[in-house]
Amino acid sequence: MEAAAQFFVESPDVVYGPEAIEAQYEYRTTRVSREGGVLKVDQGAEEGGVLGRAGRLGEKGTGPGIHCAACLQVHPTSTRFTFRTARQVPRLGVMLVGWGGNNGSTLTAAVLANRLRLSWPTRSGRKEANYYGSLTQAGTVSLGLDAEGQEVFVPFSAVLPMVAPNDLVFDGWDISSLNLAE
């Protein structure tokens, strides 16, 4: 499994601009309506042909009809969406209520350890701070198969521009007057 750091979608529906990525997407689904009446049968259905569309009472079909109490009509539908994603990720501040508690202090310490590239000795060797437990920083997404049939993965954070944890700015408060650094 190969991990790619950056990728570009080559499609007439995706446009990369200096400020944003714009993608057109067509969402296809079906709408079902219930109607009493006759389900039309195309010519040749008796000899292994196909059923035609559901008809309404009084309509004449191209072949014999099958009477049903409540026929279902299935109507394909599509909706076109435009997604616009800014390429420049803004700064992000995180305000922590109860900053001195377990969750706030642990989150702050983890980000600072990674930002400062802290390491420490252990019995099994030197360990370094990392984001291995983070879905957005350590997780990967499969893009598909390459020409050799090998699956290609990219980091989750490469799918959409997002703020890196090392770039977060923290602030907050706590009812305790103890110094967070201590």
C-alpha positions as CSV (number, residue, x, y, z in Angstrom):
1,M,0.0,0.0,0.0
2,E,1.5,3.3,-1.1
3,A,0.7,6.5,0.7
4,A,0.5,9.7,-1.4
5,A,0.8,13.1,0.2
6,Q,-1.0,15.2,-2.3
7,F,-3.4,14.5,-5.2
8,F,-5.4,16.2,-7.9
9,V,-8.7,15.1,-9.4
10,E,-8.6,15.1,-13.2
11,S,-12.2,15.7,-14.2
12,P,-14.2,18.2,-16.2
13,D,-16.3,18.6,-13.0
14,V,-13.4,19.7,-10.8
15,V,-11.7,23.1,-11.2
16,Y,-8.6,24.1,-9.2
17,G,-8.4,27.9,-8.8
18,P,-5.8,29.9,-6.8
19,E,-8.3,30.5,-4.0
20,A,-10.7,27.6,-4.1
21,I,-11.5,24.1,-5.5
22,E,-14.9,24.0,-7.2
23,A,-16.5,20.7,-7.9
24,Q,-19.8,19.8,-9.7
25,Y,-21.6,16.8,-8.4
26,E,-24.8,15.1,-9.7
27,Y,-26.7,13.2,-7.0
28,R,-28.9,10.6,-8.6
29,T,-31.8,8.8,-6.8
30,T,-35.3,7.8,-7.5
31,R,-38.8,9.0,-6.6
32,V,-41.4,6.4,-6.2
33,S,-45.2,7.0,-6.6
34,R,-48.0,4.6,-5.9
35,E,-50.8,4.5,-8.4
36,G,-53.7,2.1,-8.8
37,G,-54.1,0.9,-12.4
38,V,-52.5,-1.2,-15.0
39,L,-48.9,-2.1,-15.3
40,K,-48.2,-2.0,-19.1
41,V,-46.4,-4.9,-20.7
42,D,-44.3,-4.2,-23.9
43,Q,-44.9,-6.3,-27.0
44,G,-43.1,-9.6,-26.8
45,A,-43.2,-9.8,-23.0
46,E,-44.9,-13.1,-23.2
47,E,-41.9,-14.4,-25.2
48,G,-39.4,-13.3,-22.5
49,G,-39.6,-9.5,-23.2
50,V,-39.6,-6.8,-20.6
51,L,-42.3,-5.1,-18.6
52,G,-43.0,-1.5,-19.6
53,R,-43.5,1.5,-17.3
54,A,-46.4,1.5,-14.9
55,G,-49.5,2.9,-16.6
56,R,-52.5,4.8,-15.4
57,L,-56.1,3.6,-15.7
58,G,-57.5,4.3,-19.1
59,E,-54.2,4.5,-20.9
60,K,-53.6,2.2,-23.8
61,G,-50.3,0.4,-23.8
62,T,-48.3,-1.3,-26.5
63,G,-49.2,-4.7,-25.2
64,P,-51.5,-6.5,-22.7
65,G,-51.8,-5.0,-19.2
66,I,-51.4,-6.6,-15.8
67,H,-54.0,-5.3,-13.4
68,C,-52.7,-4.4,-9.9
69,A,-54.3,-2.8,-6.9
70,A,-51.4,-0.4,-6.3
71,C,-48.7,-0.1,-9.0
72,L,-45.4,1.6,-8.2
73,Q,-43.9,4.1,-10.6
74,V,-40.2,4.7,-10.3
75,H,-39.0,8.1,-11.6
76,P,-35.2,8.7,-11.9
77,T,-34.2,12.1,-10.5
78,S,-31.0,14.0,-10.2
79,T,-29.9,17.1,-8.4
80,R,-26.7,19.1,-9.4
81,F,-24.6,20.5,-6.6
82,T,-21.6,22.8,-6.6
83,F,-19.1,22.4,-3.8
84,R,-16.6,25.2,-3.3
85,T,-13.7,24.6,-0.9
86,A,-11.3,27.4,0.1
87,R,-7.6,26.4,-0.5
88,Q,-6.2,28.7,2.2
89,V,-6.9,27.4,5.6
90,P,-7.7,30.1,8.1
91,R,-6.2,30.3,11.6
92,L,-8.2,28.6,14.2
93,G,-8.6,29.4,17.9
94,V,-9.8,26.9,20.5
95,M,-11.4,28.3,23.6
96,L,-11.4,25.6,26.4
97,V,-13.9,26.0,29.3
98,G,-12.3,24.1,32.2
99,W,-8.9,24.3,30.7
100,G,-7.1,23.1,33.8
101,G,-9.1,19.8,33.9
102,N,-7.9,16.5,32.5
103,N,-9.3,17.0,28.9
104,G,-8.1,20.5,28.4
105,S,-4.7,20.1,29.8
106,T,-4.1,16.8,28.0
107,L,-5.1,18.3,24.6
108,T,-2.9,21.3,25.2
109,A,0.0,19.2,26.3
110,A,-0.3,16.8,23.3
111,V,-0.4,19.6,20.8
112,L,2.6,21.4,22.4
113,A,4.6,18.1,22.5
114,N,4.0,17.6,18.8
115,R,4.7,21.3,17.9
116,L,8.0,21.3,19.9
117,R,8.9,17.8,18.7
118,L,9.5,16.5,22.2
119,S,11.0,13.1,22.8
120,W,11.8,11.0,25.9
121,P,13.8,7.9,26.7
122,T,12.0,4.6,27.5
123,R,13.2,1.0,28.1
124,S,12.5,0.1,24.5
125,G,14.3,3.2,23.1
126,R,13.6,6.9,22.4
127,K,9.9,7.8,21.8
128,E,8.7,11.0,20.0
129,A,5.4,12.8,20.2
130,N,3.1,11.9,17.3
131,Y,-0.5,12.1,16.2
132,Y,-0.9,8.3,15.7
133,G,-4.3,8.4,17.5
134,S,-5.7,11.2,15.4
135,L,-8.1,10.4,12.6
136,T,-7.4,13.6,10.7
137,Q,-3.6,13.3,11.1
138,A,-2.8,9.6,11.0
139,G,-5.8,8.1,9.2
140,T,-5.8,7.4,5.5
141,V,-8.4,7.2,2.8
142,S,-8.3,4.9,-0.2
143,L,-8.4,6.7,-3.6
144,G,-8.7,3.5,-5.7
145,L,-6.4,1.2,-7.6
146,D,-3.3,2.2,-9.6
147,A,-2.3,0.6,-13.0
148,E,-0.7,-2.4,-11.2
149,G,-3.9,-3.0,-9.2
150,Q,-2.3,-1.7,-5.9
151,E,-4.6,0.3,-3.6
152,V,-3.4,4.0,-3.3
153,F,-4.0,5.8,0.0
154,V,-3.7,9.5,0.9
155,P,-3.7,11.0,4.4
156,F,-7.2,12.0,5.6
157,S,-5.9,15.6,6.0
158,A,-5.1,15.7,2.3
159,V,-8.7,15.1,1.2
160,L,-9.8,18.6,2.3
161,P,-7.8,21.6,3.4
162,M,-8.0,21.7,7.2
163,V,-6.1,23.3,10.1
164,A,-3.1,21.3,11.3
165,P,-3.2,20.7,15.0
166,N,0.2,22.3,15.4
167,D,-1.3,25.6,14.1
168,L,-4.1,25.8,16.7
169,V,-4.1,28.7,19.1
170,F,-5.4,27.9,22.6
171,D,-7.1,30.0,25.2
172,G,-9.5,29.3,27.9
173,W,-10.3,29.5,31.6
174,D,-10.9,27.3,34.7
175,I,-12.4,27.9,38.1
176,S,-9.1,26.7,39.6
177,S,-6.4,29.4,40.0
178,L,-3.5,26.9,39.5
179,N,-1.0,27.6,36.8
180,L,-1.7,25.4,33.8
181,A,2.0,25.0,33.0
182,E,2.7,23.7,36.5
